[in-house]
Amino acid sequence: MSDVTGRFGDLLRDIEIPYPWERDAFVSAVGRHRGRPIDLQPVDDPAVLSGVGCGITTSGLWIKTTHTDIVLYFADTEWHADHVISHEIGHMLLGHDRVGASDGVAADRVPLHALMPSLSPEAIKSVLGRNDYSSERETAAETFADLLMVEATLPRRRPSVARRMLFRTRHR
């Protein structure tokens, strides 16, 4: 977990967490950091995502296409939506698309055409869903989401020299 915590702090030096928290502003900042837009697509029926490694009630799926990242998600509250989206962004920022494909979901196993009829199968570069919560990637992405949601709720702090020297996290 300390590796994820350190990487979280490093990443957030470059990506500002909006205060007060605003999901779309953060997602846009991550997109600018990655040099590719992120398209959030809510899904009305969690059953559409179940069975493709996405959990049951709060679910997410990251689809990396040629030019954009798409996050499909189901959540029954705004807080859950923030967390699921943050989890998928954790996968993006932690580089989980560059590590072996064994934790990914085969694109043909996901009913993408039903969800997004305009998405060409040829444009899909990778699909990353939640296969289980015990894998190292899933634990790291979940930790990233937890850290982000905690950081987003903290009051804005004035930076101090001592804090910058003793703690490697970004200061808001």
QUIRA-V459807 format. One record per helix or strand. SS is the DSSP state (2 for helix, 1 for strand). FROM is the first residue (numbers start at 1). LEN is the number of residues. If there is no record, write none. Layout:
BEGIN
SS & FROM & LEN
SS & FROM & LEN
END
This chain:
BEGIN
2 & 2 & 13
2 & 23 & 12
1 & 38 & 5
2 & 46 & 3
1 & 59 & 7
1 & 69 & 6
2 & 78 & 16
2 & 101 & 3
2 & 107 & 3
2 & 112 & 4
2 & 121 & 3
1 & 124 & 6
2 & 136 & 18
2 & 161 & 6
END
